[in-house]
Amino acid sequence: AYYKLGQAELKLNDLGETVRALRRAIELLPDSPERDDSRVTLADIWLGYLHATFQPQVLEEASSLAAELLRSDPNSFHALRIEVTIALIRLQNFSGRMPQAAEKELLRGIEELEAANRIQPDQPDVLIPLVRSLELSLRGADAEKMLREALGRNQHNLAAYRELHSYYLGTR
């Protein structure tokens, strides 16, 4: 019941009630697709919040949701996507004041993005951060190759076209 309530509250854009219902669903549901979906949805809400304002406790809750998903499925695309987004948020938080920590998060993020991209290739919410991370780590040629390969597999991948266009504008 809490899972369905969380889905309904999300459609109504009541994030406070959505969070409350999804947390309760995670507590009460046995391991199931609904419980995993509750974790993914709740983590996505927290990630959206973290893009606006960095909050360590929110980051930790999102990270723990990803860890729970990985425990039930070590190859969970969504868990890896969430962990990568967290790594990139940490990277932004560290950049400028902690360059070594930022570099470590960048390398960790690239590894997790590559793993997620192997599980579900060319998904824009993984492919674009992966390409941008490769560019940040001075692997622009790898980024360009990855975009070209993605477009070779799917000529309708508009996100890859946009990113390749941006890459060319920035390198020429």
Order of alpha helices (4+ residues) and beta strands (2+ residues): alpha-alpha-alpha-alpha-alpha-alpha-alpha-alpha-alpha
